[in-house]
Amino acid sequence: MNRFALAVSTGIARVTEAALGPYQTAMIRIGFSATWLLFLLREFPHRQELYGPDGPWSWNLAEQLVSLNGAFTALMWSDGQFWFETVYGLAVVSSVLLLLGWRTRAMSVLFMVGVLSLQNRSIFMGDGGDNVLHLMCIYLVFTRCGQVWSLDERRARRSREAHARGEHVADRVGPTLWGVLGLVLASAAFLDRLSGDWVVPALLWALWLAQALWWAVGRFARSGQSRIMLDVVANIVHNGALLVIMAEACLIYATAGWYKIQGSRWQDGTAVYYPLHLQSFSPWPALADLLSSNGVMVMLVTYGTVAVQVAFPFTLFNRRVKNVLLAAMITEHAVIAVVLGLPFFSLAMIAADSVFLPTSFLRRLGDGAARVRGRLWARWAGGGGKGAGLLGRGGPKGRPTPEGHRAPGRPGPATDTGSTKTPRPADRPGDNPGDPENPGQRHVGFPA
């Protein structure tokens, strides 16, 4: 009984004291924002046909559909060309800023609004990856996805260093940004633009009120207990959203695999042959012919695809088998992107798969990217490696220092980056006035 109670208390402490999987959630943030950004830029010349008011799926048709299903889309607030260009431009800008990790809490909300507004405006535009992006953009707003590899993390680190020197750092950008968003939300509600299904408007109001409460407590509360309580709630919400993202990815593969088993072409091992010869999905006909020329290879790929998708959810507790199947699935999506010409579907699925990547691999990936960036910065900007950027701290001569250790000659306390220990007073929520969105940066990842 004592062992059981100890295990339960340890689990509760782990879930409440830290936002787990910082590198995994950063990969999700970067992956889905990059996927959506590349899609918007790729389809920019065709944006009118896809989502414009005078496109094939006209504004009147979209209005009739939205009135029936109650889907949220800001594009239906006006049928003017200027409004369409504004929403499309904001979708691009929010994707860029979320990718960089600038004000990730606010940008994740704008990112969600942009995705829902465009996709719900024309529901027939997409290749399957849009469904994954549609779901993940909602889950993303509940995560603390700017803990690492973000401008927020760099700003928080600098604020902690200034706070340790006794300097006061005032954050004016955050309250101003959320004030403007609140004004827009209130105006939309006053003009009755939030009619329809209540889920998304209620979510927007809940997020805005939660952020207002967070700012008010950080600004006016004298005791640190209320700030710690808010941080605990934020950690629980983050960890719950991360669990939902993992469950969603497993559900996608499980349902896909079990539905494939029921198909006769998958049972006889020929299913992979047919999409390789569809004209609409053959950007490289010669490559498709080469891959489908060997009957044994087609059979192995067909059965292997089903086996990997069905087995993957059951291998999560064996990290070695899980990593092998994960590499196989990522490779499969990369092949689909090239051979079948479905890059955005593949990018969306790879972004969803990244939640299962080992922390050790992601840290090495970040360190390598920081070294490359430091060398490029030293070569082209003459910065000598100063500020290794979003993926690591820049030490002397462009060498990134390990997370949680102080670079020579640079002030600031070291932080605990590999455990769930209670943060020191300098890292407690509310003690960092310059970072109201992501206080208390602690890097706790899933074991490899």
Secondary structure as UniProt FT lines:
FT   HELIX           2..17
FT   HELIX           22..42
FT   HELIX           44..46
FT   HELIX           47..51
FT   TURN            53..54
FT   HELIX           59..69
FT   HELIX           74..77
FT   HELIX           81..100
FT   HELIX           104..121
FT   TURN            123..124
FT   HELIX           129..140
FT   TURN            141..142
FT   TURN            145..146
FT   HELIX           151..164
FT   TURN            165..166
FT   HELIX           173..190
FT   TURN            191..192
FT   HELIX           199..220
FT   HELIX           225..261
FT   HELIX           264..267
FT   TURN            268..269
FT   HELIX           271..273
FT   HELIX           275..277
FT   HELIX           279..281
FT   HELIX           285..292
FT   HELIX           295..311
FT   HELIX           312..315
FT   TURN            316..317
FT   HELIX           319..339
FT   HELIX           343..353
FT   HELIX           354..356
FT   HELIX           359..376
FT   HELIX           377..381
FT   TURN            384..385
FT   HELIX           389..391
FT   STRAND          393..394
FT   HELIX           396..398
FT   STRAND          400..401
FT   TURN            403..404
FT   TURN            408..409
FT   HELIX           425..427
FT   TURN            429..430
FT   TURN            433..434
//
